[in-house]
Amino acid sequence: MYRDDDVAGAARANALIDEIAGLEREQVAATERARRLEAARQELAEVRANPAAPAEPHAPGLLTHVVVLAASGVAAFLAYSLFT
């Protein structure tokens, strides 16, 4: 064998090692995506089975707005009374 054959063989081996590493990373990523897909399907099935559970919290109602407005008015009155 020639020295050039050794160099070419080492370069090809390095290229194959890099390719194998890349393919293994892709395989791990695909496995993680498959797990997430299954978890999402299971969660969707649970949500469909229990539709009474609220998906999102409700916005504050009129009573909440009135209480906050009243508290702000009282705080402003107290501040005005104390500083004047």
PyMOL Python script that loads the backbone (N, CA, C, O; Angstrom):
from pymol import cmd

cmd.read_pdbstr("""\
ATOM      1  N   MET A   1       0.834  -1.181   0.000  1.00  0.00           N
ATOM      2  CA  MET A   1       0.000   0.000   0.000  1.00  0.00           C
ATOM      3  C   MET A   1       0.879   1.244   0.000  1.00  0.00           C
ATOM      4  O   MET A   1       2.005   1.252   0.498  1.00  0.00           O
ATOM      5  N   TYR A   2       0.325   2.260  -0.565  1.00  0.00           N
ATOM      6  CA  TYR A   2       1.008   3.537  -0.622  1.00  0.00           C
ATOM      7  C   TYR A   2       0.547   4.403   0.542  1.00  0.00           C
ATOM      8  O   TYR A   2      -0.483   4.148   1.166  1.00  0.00           O
ATOM      9  N   ARG A   3       1.335   5.426   0.811  1.00  0.00           N
ATOM     10  CA  ARG A   3       0.956   6.354   1.873  1.00  0.00           C
ATOM     11  C   ARG A   3      -0.325   7.102   1.533  1.00  0.00           C
ATOM     12  O   ARG A   3      -1.119   7.426   2.416  1.00  0.00           O
ATOM     13  N   ASP A   4      -0.518   7.373   0.254  1.00  0.00           N
ATOM     14  CA  ASP A   4      -1.736   8.071  -0.162  1.00  0.00           C
ATOM     15  C   ASP A   4      -2.982   7.242   0.150  1.00  0.00           C
ATOM     16  O   ASP A   4      -4.035   7.795   0.469  1.00  0.00           O
ATOM     17  N   ASP A   5      -2.861   5.914   0.057  1.00  0.00           N
ATOM     18  CA  ASP A   5      -3.993   5.048   0.384  1.00  0.00           C
ATOM     19  C   ASP A   5      -4.336   5.150   1.871  1.00  0.00           C
ATOM     20  O   ASP A   5      -5.512   5.141   2.235  1.00  0.00           O
ATOM     21  N   ASP A   6      -3.332   5.245   2.721  1.00  0.00           N
ATOM     22  CA  ASP A   6      -3.572   5.382   4.168  1.00  0.00           C
ATOM     23  C   ASP A   6      -4.270   6.695   4.482  1.00  0.00           C
ATOM     24  O   ASP A   6      -5.193   6.742   5.295  1.00  0.00           O
ATOM     25  N   VAL A   7      -3.818   7.769   3.826  1.00  0.00           N
ATOM     26  CA  VAL A   7      -4.418   9.079   4.049  1.00  0.00           C
ATOM     27  C   VAL A   7      -5.865   9.082   3.554  1.00  0.00           C
ATOM     28  O   VAL A   7      -6.759   9.588   4.233  1.00  0.00           O
ATOM     29  N   ALA A   8      -6.084   8.520   2.381  1.00  0.00           N
ATOM     30  CA  ALA A   8      -7.439   8.467   1.826  1.00  0.00           C
ATOM     31  C   ALA A   8      -8.339   7.598   2.705  1.00  0.00           C
ATOM     32  O   ALA A   8      -9.502   7.934   2.925  1.00  0.00           O
ATOM     33  N   GLY A   9      -7.810   6.497   3.202  1.00  0.00           N
ATOM     34  CA  GLY A   9      -8.597   5.617   4.074  1.00  0.00           C
ATOM     35  C   GLY A   9      -8.949   6.312   5.376  1.00  0.00           C
ATOM     36  O   GLY A   9     -10.070   6.163   5.861  1.00  0.00           O
ATOM     37  N   ALA A  10      -8.030   7.061   5.952  1.00  0.00           N
ATOM     38  CA  ALA A  10      -8.295   7.782   7.197  1.00  0.00           C
ATOM     39  C   ALA A  10      -9.322   8.887   6.959  1.00  0.00           C
ATOM     40  O   ALA A  10     -10.200   9.106   7.793  1.00  0.00           O
ATOM     41  N   ALA A  11      -9.220   9.577   5.841  1.00  0.00           N
ATOM     42  CA  ALA A  11     -10.176  10.636   5.523  1.00  0.00           C
ATOM     43  C   ALA A  11     -11.572  10.044   5.328  1.00  0.00           C
ATOM     44  O   ALA A  11     -12.564  10.609   5.789  1.00  0.00           O
ATOM     45  N   ARG A  12     -11.641   8.897   4.638  1.00  0.00           N
ATOM     46  CA  ARG A  12     -12.944   8.252   4.415  1.00  0.00           C
ATOM     47  C   ARG A  12     -13.527   7.770   5.748  1.00  0.00           C
ATOM     48  O   ARG A  12     -14.732   7.880   5.976  1.00  0.00           O
ATOM     49  N   ALA A  13     -12.677   7.238   6.623  1.00  0.00           N
ATOM     50  CA  ALA A  13     -13.139   6.779   7.933  1.00  0.00           C
ATOM     51  C   ALA A  13     -13.688   7.952   8.739  1.00  0.00           C
ATOM     52  O   ALA A  13     -14.733   7.832   9.379  1.00  0.00           O
ATOM     53  N   ASN A  14     -12.992   9.076   8.711  1.00  0.00           N
ATOM     54  CA  ASN A  14     -13.472  10.264   9.426  1.00  0.00           C
ATOM     55  C   ASN A  14     -14.806  10.750   8.861  1.00  0.00           C
ATOM     56  O   ASN A  14     -15.697  11.146   9.613  1.00  0.00           O
ATOM     57  N   ALA A  15     -14.940  10.718   7.534  1.00  0.00           N
ATOM     58  CA  ALA A  15     -16.192  11.136   6.907  1.00  0.00           C
ATOM     59  C   ALA A  15     -17.335  10.203   7.310  1.00  0.00           C
ATOM     60  O   ALA A  15     -18.449  10.654   7.574  1.00  0.00           O
ATOM     61  N   LEU A  16     -17.048   8.895   7.356  1.00  0.00           N
ATOM     62  CA  LEU A  16     -18.071   7.939   7.762  1.00  0.00           C
ATOM     63  C   LEU A  16     -18.458   8.116   9.229  1.00  0.00           C
ATOM     64  O   LEU A  16     -19.633   8.000   9.579  1.00  0.00           O
ATOM     65  N   ILE A  17     -17.492   8.392  10.076  1.00  0.00           N
ATOM     66  CA  ILE A  17     -17.768   8.629  11.501  1.00  0.00           C
ATOM     67  C   ILE A  17     -18.665   9.853  11.654  1.00  0.00           C
ATOM     68  O   ILE A  17     -19.624   9.829  12.426  1.00  0.00           O
ATOM     69  N   ASP A  18     -18.358  10.917  10.923  1.00  0.00           N
ATOM     70  CA  ASP A  18     -19.184  12.123  10.981  1.00  0.00           C
ATOM     71  C   ASP A  18     -20.599  11.854  10.476  1.00  0.00           C
ATOM     72  O   ASP A  18     -21.570  12.344  11.051  1.00  0.00           O
ATOM     73  N   GLU A  19     -20.713  11.078   9.405  1.00  0.00           N
ATOM     74  CA  GLU A  19     -22.025  10.758   8.860  1.00  0.00           C
ATOM     75  C   GLU A  19     -22.837   9.918   9.847  1.00  0.00           C
ATOM     76  O   GLU A  19     -24.028  10.164  10.040  1.00  0.00           O
ATOM     77  N   ILE A  20     -22.206   8.943  10.460  1.00  0.00           N
ATOM     78  CA  ILE A  20     -22.894   8.102  11.446  1.00  0.00           C
ATOM     79  C   ILE A  20     -23.356   8.943  12.627  1.00  0.00           C
ATOM     80  O   ILE A  20     -24.476   8.774  13.108  1.00  0.00           O
ATOM     81  N   ALA A  21     -22.508   9.841  13.096  1.00  0.00           N
ATOM     82  CA  ALA A  21     -22.885  10.703  14.223  1.00  0.00           C
ATOM     83  C   ALA A  21     -24.089  11.568  13.860  1.00  0.00           C
ATOM     84  O   ALA A  21     -25.005  11.718  14.668  1.00  0.00           O
ATOM     85  N   GLY A  22     -24.099  12.131  12.669  1.00  0.00           N
ATOM     86  CA  GLY A  22     -25.224  12.957  12.226  1.00  0.00           C
ATOM     87  C   GLY A  22     -26.506  12.147  12.121  1.00  0.00           C
ATOM     88  O   GLY A  22     -27.573  12.607  12.529  1.00  0.00           O
ATOM     89  N   LEU A  23     -26.402  10.938  11.572  1.00  0.00           N
ATOM     90  CA  LEU A  23     -27.585  10.089  11.453  1.00  0.00           C
ATOM     91  C   LEU A  23     -28.114   9.665  12.823  1.00  0.00           C
ATOM     92  O   LEU A  23     -29.326   9.577  13.017  1.00  0.00           O
ATOM     93  N   GLU A  24     -27.217   9.403  13.769  1.00  0.00           N
ATOM     94  CA  GLU A  24     -27.660   9.044  15.116  1.00  0.00           C
ATOM     95  C   GLU A  24     -28.348  10.223  15.802  1.00  0.00           C
ATOM     96  O   GLU A  24     -29.330  10.033  16.519  1.00  0.00           O
ATOM     97  N   ARG A  25     -27.841  11.441  15.588  1.00  0.00           N
ATOM     98  CA  ARG A  25     -28.503  12.625  16.149  1.00  0.00           C
ATOM     99  C   ARG A  25     -29.901  12.782  15.559  1.00  0.00           C
ATOM    100  O   ARG A  25     -30.848  13.094  16.280  1.00  0.00           O
ATOM    101  N   GLU A  26     -30.034  12.567  14.253  1.00  0.00           N
ATOM    102  CA  GLU A  26     -31.347  12.648  13.612  1.00  0.00           C
ATOM    103  C   GLU A  26     -32.290  11.583  14.158  1.00  0.00           C
ATOM    104  O   GLU A  26     -33.480  11.838  14.346  1.00  0.00           O
ATOM    105  N   GLN A  27     -31.757  10.386  14.412  1.00  0.00           N
ATOM    106  CA  GLN A  27     -32.583   9.309  14.942  1.00  0.00           C
ATOM    107  C   GLN A  27     -33.074   9.645  16.351  1.00  0.00           C
ATOM    108  O   GLN A  27     -34.233   9.387  16.676  1.00  0.00           O
ATOM    109  N   VAL A  28     -32.213  10.214  17.183  1.00  0.00           N
ATOM    110  CA  VAL A  28     -32.611  10.619  18.535  1.00  0.00           C
ATOM    111  C   VAL A  28     -33.675  11.707  18.461  1.00  0.00           C
ATOM    112  O   VAL A  28     -34.656  11.668  19.203  1.00  0.00           O
ATOM    113  N   ALA A  29     -33.486  12.675  17.572  1.00  0.00           N
ATOM    114  CA  ALA A  29     -34.471  13.745  17.417  1.00  0.00           C
ATOM    115  C   ALA A  29     -35.811  13.186  16.942  1.00  0.00           C
ATOM    116  O   ALA A  29     -36.864  13.626  17.404  1.00  0.00           O
ATOM    117  N   ALA A  30     -35.779  12.233  16.035  1.00  0.00           N
ATOM    118  CA  ALA A  30     -37.020  11.626  15.542  1.00  0.00           C
ATOM    119  C   ALA A  30     -37.734  10.869  16.661  1.00  0.00           C
ATOM    120  O   ALA A  30     -38.962  10.894  16.744  1.00  0.00           O
ATOM    121  N   THR A  31     -36.973  10.203  17.512  1.00  0.00           N
ATOM    122  CA  THR A  31     -37.567   9.489  18.640  1.00  0.00           C
ATOM    123  C   THR A  31     -38.217  10.464  19.603  1.00  0.00           C
ATOM    124  O   THR A  31     -39.308  10.200  20.108  1.00  0.00           O
ATOM    125  N   GLU A  32     -37.563  11.590  19.865  1.00  0.00           N
ATOM    126  CA  GLU A  32     -38.136  12.600  20.751  1.00  0.00           C
ATOM    127  C   GLU A  32     -39.412  13.193  20.151  1.00  0.00           C
ATOM    128  O   GLU A  32     -40.384  13.429  20.869  1.00  0.00           O
ATOM    129  N   ARG A  33     -39.412  13.434  18.843  1.00  0.00           N
ATOM    130  CA  ARG A  33     -40.615  13.949  18.191  1.00  0.00           C
ATOM    131  C   ARG A  33     -41.748  12.931  18.257  1.00  0.00           C
ATOM    132  O   ARG A  33     -42.906  13.306  18.442  1.00  0.00           O
ATOM    133  N   ALA A  34     -41.428  11.652  18.107  1.00  0.00           N
ATOM    134  CA  ALA A  34     -42.451  10.612  18.188  1.00  0.00           C
ATOM    135  C   ALA A  34     -43.045  10.548  19.594  1.00  0.00           C
ATOM    136  O   ALA A  34     -44.251  10.358  19.749  1.00  0.00           O
ATOM    137  N   ARG A  35     -42.211  10.706  20.610  1.00  0.00           N
ATOM    138  CA  ARG A  35     -42.713  10.719  21.990  1.00  0.00           C
ATOM    139  C   ARG A  35     -43.614  11.923  22.222  1.00  0.00           C
ATOM    140  O   ARG A  35     -44.667  11.802  22.848  1.00  0.00           O
ATOM    141  N   ARG A  36     -43.209  13.078  21.724  1.00  0.00           N
ATOM    142  CA  ARG A  36     -44.021  14.287  21.902  1.00  0.00           C
ATOM    143  C   ARG A  36     -45.352  14.153  21.155  1.00  0.00           C
ATOM    144  O   ARG A  36     -46.394  14.585  21.647  1.00  0.00           O
ATOM    145  N   LEU A  37     -45.305  13.557  19.975  1.00  0.00           N
ATOM    146  CA  LEU A  37     -46.526  13.333  19.208  1.00  0.00           C
ATOM    147  C   LEU A  37     -47.483  12.444  19.989  1.00  0.00           C
ATOM    148  O   LEU A  37     -48.677  12.738  20.057  1.00  0.00           O
ATOM    149  N   GLU A  38     -46.989  11.380  20.570  1.00  0.00           N
ATOM    150  CA  GLU A  38     -47.838  10.479  21.339  1.00  0.00           C
ATOM    151  C   GLU A  38     -48.381  11.178  22.577  1.00  0.00           C
ATOM    152  O   GLU A  38     -49.548  10.992  22.924  1.00  0.00           O
ATOM    153  N   ALA A  39     -47.563  11.973  23.246  1.00  0.00           N
ATOM    154  CA  ALA A  39     -48.028  12.711  24.426  1.00  0.00           C
ATOM    155  C   ALA A  39     -49.109  13.718  24.041  1.00  0.00           C
ATOM    156  O   ALA A  39     -50.086  13.881  24.771  1.00  0.00           O
ATOM    157  N   ALA A  40     -48.947  14.394  22.909  1.00  0.00           N
ATOM    158  CA  ALA A  40     -49.941  15.361  22.456  1.00  0.00           C
ATOM    159  C   ALA A  40     -51.250  14.661  22.106  1.00  0.00           C
ATOM    160  O   ALA A  40     -52.327  15.171  22.414  1.00  0.00           O
ATOM    161  N   ARG A  41     -51.167  13.510  21.471  1.00  0.00           N
ATOM    162  CA  ARG A  41     -52.381  12.758  21.148  1.00  0.00           C
ATOM    163  C   ARG A  41     -53.106  12.319  22.421  1.00  0.00           C
ATOM    164  O   ARG A  41     -54.333  12.386  22.500  1.00  0.00           O
ATOM    165  N   GLN A  42     -52.345  11.873  23.405  1.00  0.00           N
ATOM    166  CA  GLN A  42     -52.952  11.444  24.660  1.00  0.00           C
ATOM    167  C   GLN A  42     -53.598  12.626  25.380  1.00  0.00           C
ATOM    168  O   GLN A  42     -54.698  12.507  25.919  1.00  0.00           O
ATOM    169  N   GLU A  43     -52.908  13.765  25.384  1.00  0.00           N
ATOM    170  CA  GLU A  43     -53.472  14.953  26.026  1.00  0.00           C
ATOM    171  C   GLU A  43     -54.747  15.405  25.316  1.00  0.00           C
ATOM    172  O   GLU A  43     -55.713  15.797  25.969  1.00  0.00           O
ATOM    173  N   LEU A  44     -54.754  15.354  24.005  1.00  0.00           N
ATOM    174  CA  LEU A  44     -55.955  15.713  23.245  1.00  0.00           C
ATOM    175  C   LEU A  44     -57.106  14.771  23.579  1.00  0.00           C
ATOM    176  O   LEU A  44     -58.244  15.216  23.727  1.00  0.00           O
ATOM    177  N   ALA A  45     -56.826  13.491  23.699  1.00  0.00           N
ATOM    178  CA  ALA A  45     -57.868  12.532  24.057  1.00  0.00           C
ATOM    179  C   ALA A  45     -58.424  12.828  25.443  1.00  0.00           C
ATOM    180  O   ALA A  45     -59.629  12.706  25.667  1.00  0.00           O
ATOM    181  N   GLU A  46     -57.550  13.219  26.383  1.00  0.00           N
ATOM    182  CA  GLU A  46     -58.005  13.563  27.730  1.00  0.00           C
ATOM    183  C   GLU A  46     -58.864  14.822  27.707  1.00  0.00           C
ATOM    184  O   GLU A  46     -59.876  14.894  28.404  1.00  0.00           O
ATOM    185  N   VAL A  47     -58.470  15.808  26.915  1.00  0.00           N
ATOM    186  CA  VAL A  47     -59.243  17.049  26.825  1.00  0.00           C
ATOM    187  C   VAL A  47     -60.608  16.770  26.216  1.00  0.00           C
ATOM    188  O   VAL A  47     -61.617  17.306  26.676  1.00  0.00           O
ATOM    189  N   ARG A  48     -60.646  15.949  25.199  1.00  0.00           N
ATOM    190  CA  ARG A  48     -61.921  15.610  24.568  1.00  0.00           C
ATOM    191  C   ARG A  48     -62.806  14.796  25.508  1.00  0.00           C
ATOM    192  O   ARG A  48     -64.031  14.912  25.462  1.00  0.00           O
ATOM    193  N   ALA A  49     -62.194  13.973  26.359  1.00  0.00           N
ATOM    194  CA  ALA A  49     -62.959  13.144  27.280  1.00  0.00           C
ATOM    195  C   ALA A  49     -63.529  13.972  28.425  1.00  0.00           C
ATOM    196  O   ALA A  49     -64.538  13.590  29.018  1.00  0.00           O
ATOM    197  N   ASN A  50     -62.897  15.100  28.744  1.00  0.00           N
ATOM    198  CA  ASN A  50     -63.330  15.943  29.858  1.00  0.00           C
ATOM    199  C   ASN A  50     -63.532  17.370  29.359  1.00  0.00           C
ATOM    200  O   ASN A  50     -62.722  18.248  29.659  1.00  0.00           O
ATOM    201  N   PRO A  51     -64.604  17.612  28.602  1.00  0.00           N
ATOM    202  CA  PRO A  51     -64.796  18.957  28.040  1.00  0.00           C
ATOM    203  C   PRO A  51     -65.223  19.992  29.070  1.00  0.00           C
ATOM    204  O   PRO A  51     -65.200  21.186  28.771  1.00  0.00           O
ATOM    205  N   ALA A  52     -65.617  19.573  30.287  1.00  0.00           N
ATOM    206  CA  ALA A  52     -66.068  20.524  31.303  1.00  0.00           C
ATOM    207  C   ALA A  52     -64.919  21.354  31.861  1.00  0.00           C
ATOM    208  O   ALA A  52     -65.141  22.441  32.394  1.00  0.00           O
ATOM    209  N   ALA A  53     -63.708  20.856  31.743  1.00  0.00           N
ATOM    210  CA  ALA A  53     -62.554  21.593  32.260  1.00  0.00           C
ATOM    211  C   ALA A  53     -62.300  22.808  31.372  1.00  0.00           C
ATOM    212  O   ALA A  53     -62.211  22.671  30.151  1.00  0.00           O
ATOM    213  N   PRO A  54     -62.181  24.002  31.971  1.00  0.00           N
ATOM    214  CA  PRO A  54     -61.931  25.199  31.152  1.00  0.00           C
ATOM    215  C   PRO A  54     -60.533  25.157  30.543  1.00  0.00           C
ATOM    216  O   PRO A  54     -59.556  24.834  31.218  1.00  0.00           O
ATOM    217  N   ALA A  55     -60.458  25.486  29.272  1.00  0.00           N
ATOM    218  CA  ALA A  55     -59.179  25.467  28.570  1.00  0.00           C
ATOM    219  C   ALA A  55     -58.349  26.700  28.920  1.00  0.00           C
ATOM    220  O   ALA A  55     -57.124  26.620  29.016  1.00  0.00           O
ATOM    221  N   GLU A  56     -59.013  27.840  29.110  1.00  0.00           N
ATOM    222  CA  GLU A  56     -58.307  29.080  29.407  1.00  0.00           C
ATOM    223  C   GLU A  56     -59.006  29.778  30.572  1.00  0.00           C
ATOM    224  O   GLU A  56     -60.216  29.626  30.741  1.00  0.00           O
ATOM    225  N   PRO A  57     -58.275  30.529  31.367  1.00  0.00           N
ATOM    226  CA  PRO A  57     -58.921  31.262  32.458  1.00  0.00           C
ATOM    227  C   PRO A  57     -59.833  32.355  31.898  1.00  0.00           C
ATOM    228  O   PRO A  57     -59.593  32.900  30.821  1.00  0.00           O
ATOM    229  N   HIS A  58     -60.873  32.653  32.655  1.00  0.00           N
ATOM    230  CA  HIS A  58     -61.826  33.668  32.217  1.00  0.00           C
ATOM    231  C   HIS A  58     -61.282  35.067  32.485  1.00  0.00           C
ATOM    232  O   HIS A  58     -60.468  35.268  33.386  1.00  0.00           O
ATOM    233  N   ALA A  59     -61.737  36.014  31.703  1.00  0.00           N
ATOM    234  CA  ALA A  59     -61.351  37.411  31.887  1.00  0.00           C
ATOM    235  C   ALA A  59     -62.057  37.952  33.129  1.00  0.00           C
ATOM    236  O   ALA A  59     -63.121  37.450  33.491  1.00  0.00           O
ATOM    237  N   PRO A  60     -61.493  38.960  33.786  1.00  0.00           N
ATOM    238  CA  PRO A  60     -62.145  39.530  34.961  1.00  0.00           C
ATOM    239  C   PRO A  60     -63.524  40.086  34.603  1.00  0.00           C
ATOM    240  O   PRO A  60     -63.723  40.651  33.528  1.00  0.00           O
ATOM    241  N   GLY A  61     -64.453  39.914  35.515  1.00  0.00           N
ATOM    242  CA  GLY A  61     -65.816  40.364  35.271  1.00  0.00           C
ATOM    243  C   GLY A  61     -66.021  41.803  35.680  1.00  0.00           C
ATOM    244  O   GLY A  61     -65.086  42.489  36.094  1.00  0.00           O
ATOM    245  N   LEU A  62     -67.265  42.254  35.558  1.00  0.00           N
ATOM    246  CA  LEU A  62     -67.635  43.628  35.874  1.00  0.00           C
ATOM    247  C   LEU A  62     -67.407  43.932  37.349  1.00  0.00           C
ATOM    248  O   LEU A  62     -66.941  45.018  37.696  1.00  0.00           O
ATOM    249  N   LEU A  63     -67.734  42.978  38.215  1.00  0.00           N
ATOM    250  CA  LEU A  63     -67.553  43.184  39.657  1.00  0.00           C
ATOM    251  C   LEU A  63     -66.083  43.424  39.992  1.00  0.00           C
ATOM    252  O   LEU A  63     -65.775  44.295  40.805  1.00  0.00           O
ATOM    253  N   THR A  64     -65.208  42.700  39.406  1.00  0.00           N
ATOM    254  CA  THR A  64     -63.776  42.884  39.643  1.00  0.00           C
ATOM    255  C   THR A  64     -63.342  44.280  39.224  1.00  0.00           C
ATOM    256  O   THR A  64     -62.589  44.939  39.941  1.00  0.00           O
ATOM    257  N   HIS A  65     -63.809  44.732  38.072  1.00  0.00           N
ATOM    258  CA  HIS A  65     -63.460  46.070  37.604  1.00  0.00           C
ATOM    259  C   HIS A  65     -63.986  47.154  38.550  1.00  0.00           C
ATOM    260  O   HIS A  65     -63.300  48.139  38.821  1.00  0.00           O
ATOM    261  N   VAL A  66     -65.190  46.964  39.038  1.00  0.00           N
ATOM    262  CA  VAL A  66     -65.778  47.948  39.957  1.00  0.00           C
ATOM    263  C   VAL A  66     -64.997  47.989  41.269  1.00  0.00           C
ATOM    264  O   VAL A  66     -64.726  49.069  41.795  1.00  0.00           O
ATOM    265  N   VAL A  67     -64.632  46.820  41.800  1.00  0.00           N
ATOM    266  CA  VAL A  67     -63.869  46.767  43.053  1.00  0.00           C
ATOM    267  C   VAL A  67     -62.510  47.435  42.883  1.00  0.00           C
ATOM    268  O   VAL A  67     -62.083  48.190  43.756  1.00  0.00           O
ATOM    269  N   VAL A  68     -61.833  47.172  41.788  1.00  0.00           N
ATOM    270  CA  VAL A  68     -60.521  47.777  41.547  1.00  0.00           C
ATOM    271  C   VAL A  68     -60.653  49.290  41.386  1.00  0.00           C
ATOM    272  O   VAL A  68     -59.831  50.040  41.912  1.00  0.00           O
ATOM    273  N   LEU A  69     -61.668  49.741  40.674  1.00  0.00           N
ATOM    274  CA  LEU A  69     -61.891  51.174  40.508  1.00  0.00           C
ATOM    275  C   LEU A  69     -62.180  51.846  41.852  1.00  0.00           C
ATOM    276  O   LEU A  69     -61.666  52.929  42.131  1.00  0.00           O
ATOM    277  N   ALA A  70     -63.000  51.204  42.678  1.00  0.00           N
ATOM    278  CA  ALA A  70     -63.312  51.762  43.996  1.00  0.00           C
ATOM    279  C   ALA A  70     -62.068  51.813  44.876  1.00  0.00           C
ATOM    280  O   ALA A  70     -61.847  52.801  45.577  1.00  0.00           O
ATOM    281  N   ALA A  71     -61.263  50.772  44.848  1.00  0.00           N
ATOM    282  CA  ALA A  71     -60.038  50.745  45.651  1.00  0.00           C
ATOM    283  C   ALA A  71     -59.072  51.826  45.177  1.00  0.00           C
ATOM    284  O   ALA A  71     -58.405  52.464  45.992  1.00  0.00           O
ATOM    285  N   SER A  72     -58.996  52.033  43.880  1.00  0.00           N
ATOM    286  CA  SER A  72     -58.133  53.090  43.350  1.00  0.00           C
ATOM    287  C   SER A  72     -58.623  54.459  43.794  1.00  0.00           C
ATOM    288  O   SER A  72     -57.818  55.326  44.133  1.00  0.00           O
ATOM    289  N   GLY A  73     -59.927  54.659  43.795  1.00  0.00           N
ATOM    290  CA  GLY A  73     -60.495  55.935  44.240  1.00  0.00           C
ATOM    291  C   GLY A  73     -60.221  56.186  45.710  1.00  0.00           C
ATOM    292  O   GLY A  73     -59.872  57.300  46.102  1.00  0.00           O
ATOM    293  N   VAL A  74     -60.380  55.149  46.526  1.00  0.00           N
ATOM    294  CA  VAL A  74     -60.102  55.290  47.966  1.00  0.00           C
ATOM    295  C   VAL A  74     -58.628  55.598  48.182  1.00  0.00           C
ATOM    296  O   VAL A  74     -58.290  56.468  48.985  1.00  0.00           O
ATOM    297  N   ALA A  75     -57.755  54.905  47.486  1.00  0.00           N
ATOM    298  CA  ALA A  75     -56.317  55.146  47.634  1.00  0.00           C
ATOM    299  C   ALA A  75     -55.958  56.557  47.185  1.00  0.00           C
ATOM    300  O   ALA A  75     -55.135  57.209  47.827  1.00  0.00           O
ATOM    301  N   ALA A  76     -56.546  57.038  46.113  1.00  0.00           N
ATOM    302  CA  ALA A  76     -56.267  58.395  45.644  1.00  0.00           C
ATOM    303  C   ALA A  76     -56.773  59.424  46.654  1.00  0.00           C
ATOM    304  O   ALA A  76     -56.100  60.420  46.918  1.00  0.00           O
ATOM    305  N   PHE A  77     -57.959  59.185  47.219  1.00  0.00           N
ATOM    306  CA  PHE A  77     -58.495  60.099  48.223  1.00  0.00           C
ATOM    307  C   PHE A  77     -57.599  60.148  49.456  1.00  0.00           C
ATOM    308  O   PHE A  77     -57.322  61.228  49.978  1.00  0.00           O
ATOM    309  N   LEU A  78     -57.144  58.988  49.925  1.00  0.00           N
ATOM    310  CA  LEU A  78     -56.265  58.951  51.098  1.00  0.00           C
ATOM    311  C   LEU A  78     -54.938  59.647  50.816  1.00  0.00           C
ATOM    312  O   LEU A  78     -54.432  60.389  51.658  1.00  0.00           O
ATOM    313  N   ALA A  79     -54.386  59.413  49.658  1.00  0.00           N
ATOM    314  CA  ALA A  79     -53.124  60.058  49.309  1.00  0.00           C
ATOM    315  C   ALA A  79     -53.299  61.568  49.240  1.00  0.00           C
ATOM    316  O   ALA A  79     -52.459  62.317  49.738  1.00  0.00           O
ATOM    317  N   TYR A  80     -54.380  62.012  48.629  1.00  0.00           N
ATOM    318  CA  TYR A  80     -54.650  63.446  48.530  1.00  0.00           C
ATOM    319  C   TYR A  80     -54.843  64.034  49.918  1.00  0.00           C
ATOM    320  O   TYR A  80     -54.347  65.125  50.200  1.00  0.00           O
ATOM    321  N   SER A  81     -55.555  63.329  50.786  1.00  0.00           N
ATOM    322  CA  SER A  81     -55.821  63.811  52.149  1.00  0.00           C
ATOM    323  C   SER A  81     -54.549  63.908  52.971  1.00  0.00           C
ATOM    324  O   SER A  81     -54.384  64.849  53.748  1.00  0.00           O
ATOM    325  N   LEU A  82     -53.653  62.955  52.812  1.00  0.00           N
ATOM    326  CA  LEU A  82     -52.430  62.927  53.599  1.00  0.00           C
ATOM    327  C   LEU A  82     -51.404  63.980  53.138  1.00  0.00           C
ATOM    328  O   LEU A  82     -50.671  64.530  53.960  1.00  0.00           O
ATOM    329  N   PHE A  83     -51.354  64.248  51.871  1.00  0.00           N
ATOM    330  CA  PHE A  83     -50.311  65.126  51.338  1.00  0.00           C
ATOM    331  C   PHE A  83     -50.774  66.565  51.132  1.00  0.00           C
ATOM    332  O   PHE A  83     -49.971  67.394  50.704  1.00  0.00           O
ATOM    333  N   THR A  84     -51.986  66.888  51.406  1.00  0.00           N
ATOM    334  CA  THR A  84     -52.418  68.280  51.256  1.00  0.00           C
ATOM    335  C   THR A  84     -52.794  68.883  52.579  1.00  0.00           C
ATOM    336  O   THR A  84     -53.181  70.050  52.638  1.00  0.00           O
TER     337      THR A  84
END
""", "prot")
cmd.dss("prot")
cmd.show_as("cartoon", "prot")
cmd.util.cbc("prot")
cmd.orient("prot")
